[in-house]
Amino acid sequence: MATQAMAKKRKIKMPAEDKVMYTIVYTIIILLCIIILYPIVFVVSSSFSSGDAVTSGRVILWPVEFTTVGYDFVLHYKPVWTGYANTLFYTVVGTIWQLFMTTLAAYPLSRKNFQGRSFCMTLFMITMFFSGGLIPTFLLNRSLGLYNNPWVMIIPGAMTVHNMIIMRTFFRNSIPGELQEAAMLDGCSDIRYLLQIVLPLSKAVFSVLMLYYAVGHWNGYFAAMVYLRNEAYHPLQLILRTILYTTAGTDMSASSGGSSAAAETAKSAGEAMQYALIVVSTLPIMVLYPFVQKYFEKGVMIGSVKG
């Protein structure tokens, strides 16, 4: 009987209207994938192509005049690795700090018995629409001793209200209130309930917010450009920006000894080095994304209703 039922299902033909619709949908999806993937393929191909090939526009899909000279310069260009170390520090410590502060705000606001919850949420919501502006923020951070201090990349941005609302909504909608009541009857304190019950059940939202915060820190350069005068504190993105928008060839030739041959080689490899730097700077996030991608749908959809 089961075989006959499967045979009948196989004989069912898709209506012509559905075939047309599916064809259109798949065509649009394929075109969007090509539009999204092509810039990545182009950057990677350019990073393995000669500077002349990139400058003349001969690189379209595959590397032309294959070379690794761009990556050789990246490996021997000391500011890149200093920026890499700084960015790793800002990303790891900053993400942990932001998740910690977001949890401290989201958990009590998700509790129905928390007095003044509406008032606190109103204060948080106001900050989403109004801010002091760049100059007052600069004066405040300078008065706090954060000017030319690497902690300015971590402490001021302790929490994003939008992400806090997502986490609060997750706590309120995904963790049953009966679970808390049962834990309290067994003598569980609020801190223990949060650490041993709530957090282990919140891997989805934590993974999503972790990626949001990590990408924000990894790509951040504006705060460093405003507050950090010491180049030893500069993140990778600020160094990449400097190389992309200034005379990278002069800096590289100076770091390679200042000879005319080295200057000429650095100049010809400038384009390839820029693309190699882009690949090197984005690779960690691209590697991290597949591990948390499975949590995206659940984490984002749960937090999409912010009531």
HELIX and SHEET records of a PDB file:
HELIX    1   1 ALA A    2  LYS A   11  1                                  10    
HELIX    2   2 ALA A   16  SER A   47  1                                  32    
HELIX    3   3 GLY A   51  THR A   55  1                                   5    
HELIX    4   4 VAL A   69  HIS A   76  1                                   8    
HELIX    5   5 LYS A   78  SER A  110  1                                  33    
HELIX    6   6 ARG A  117  PHE A  129  1                                  13    
HELIX    7   7 LEU A  134  SER A  143  1                                  10    
HELIX    8   8 PRO A  150  MET A  153  5                                   4    
HELIX    9   9 VAL A  161  SER A  174  1                                  14    
HELIX   10  10 GLY A  177  LEU A  185  1                                   9    
HELIX   11  11 ASP A  190  TYR A  193  1                                   4    
HELIX   12  12 LEU A  194  VAL A  198  3                                   5    
HELIX   13  13 LEU A  199  SER A  202  5                                   4    
HELIX   14  14 LYS A  203  ASN A  219  1                                  17    
HELIX   15  15 PHE A  222  TYR A  227  1                                   6    
HELIX   16  16 GLU A  231  TYR A  233  5                                   3    
HELIX   17  17 LEU A  236  TYR A  245  1                                  10    
HELIX   18  18 ALA A  248  SER A  255  1                                   8    
HELIX   19  19 SER A  260  SER A  268  1                                   9    
HELIX   20  20 GLY A  270  VAL A  292  1                                  23    
HELIX   21  21 GLN A  293  TYR A  295  5                                   3    
HELIX   22  22 PHE A  296  ILE A  302  1                                   7    
END                                                                             
